[in-house]
């Protein structure tokens, strides 16, 4: 089955509603990983057997309070192991959800209690981190929001979780999750895509906070949003000091963008491509907000990650491998610095609080979204100044990106490509903060 405009549009029209939040502002929750059924194909088509949490795919939205400890018990109702990673949260290392580095696999019928205190308000998400190129592709993901101490003045707070799936005509998922050809190229790509919205209707003139999340395993989503006038206010959960215009929205896998906007007409979320705009979801407009007064969109409350000092180390992370690229010294499809998969020794060892500069060099024919666990980092702008705070940076083919990070969170932290086909193909390493 190949992707075409009709199929993409049809797939986006059905069942675009996220499940209700699991809880709000409480300290405990329970997630059960289990098989679920979801309607991915257009209305009238067969349903799809997938994986999810608490009977739904995506899993329930988790809403936490900043600075308040939460305990989340994860029960494994699958017939295989699993784990859960709380993406973007600067938490204690044993709670990060990474087998081989931070925890044992949660075996079938087993449970694990994740307990952490989120230090930052913002838009995050959770997903499987065990055979994740398959379990995430099959649906093991959900939205995680850490509430602002003082929420912005909006009428609605709407999450927009985007993903794609490689579907068969009978409604089943293709099982080529680790197909060697896909892994050596752009990865396991879907032929259907859509956005799950937490709300499907607003009024003309409403002010809305949209939280866009790319939950796809490999696809980069250029997104256009029509029917709004607003500003980007946060990236990867981190508030921008100066909101910027809503243009050129590009989300690598795992990246997030927060937008605050006024509704000017029917809202559509479209993927931009050479073949045209592919609709991901629509937001109906019914009625008019006669109370809302026009006002400038203010920045969100700033975050306070450690401010970097002069870097004490400058390391280079060279991405290698894949199709149409030269040889490398690793023993898998992809490599970092001539090493594939998790090495015995870390890419870097840092003292707690040490400021490090890393130059990420993409010496391959494909883009890579590089994600650092347990920290946020600054992308360095072309003029050498500190740019955006992110936890995942997109490095296009043949390009490089400098980042500066204060490694203030002790433990063994994964550093990997969040194109999950590339990660399982070898593009994984780790750092040690002591």
Secondary structure, DSSP 4 states (H G I P E B T S, - for coil): ----HHHHHHHHTS--BPPPPSEES-SEEEEEEEEEEE--SPTTSPPEEEEEETTBSSEEEEEEETT-EEEEEEEE-SSS-B-EEEET----GGGS--BTTTB--B-TT-EEEEEEE--S-EEEEEEE-SSHHHHTTTT-EEEEEEEPSS--S-SEEEEEEEEEE-B-TTSPBP--TT-HHHHHTT-S--SEEEEEES--EEEET-EEEEEEEE--SS--EEEEEEEEEEEEEEETTEEEEEEEES--EEE-TT-EEEEEEEEEEEEEEEEEETTEEEEEEEEEEEEE-SSPPP-PPPPPPPP-PPPP-S-SEEEEEEEEESTTS---SSSSSEEETTB-S--SS-SEEE-TTEEEEEEEEE-SSS-EEEEETT--EEEEPTTSSEEEEESEEEE-TT-EEEEEEEE-S-EEEEEEESSHHHHHTT-EEEEEE-
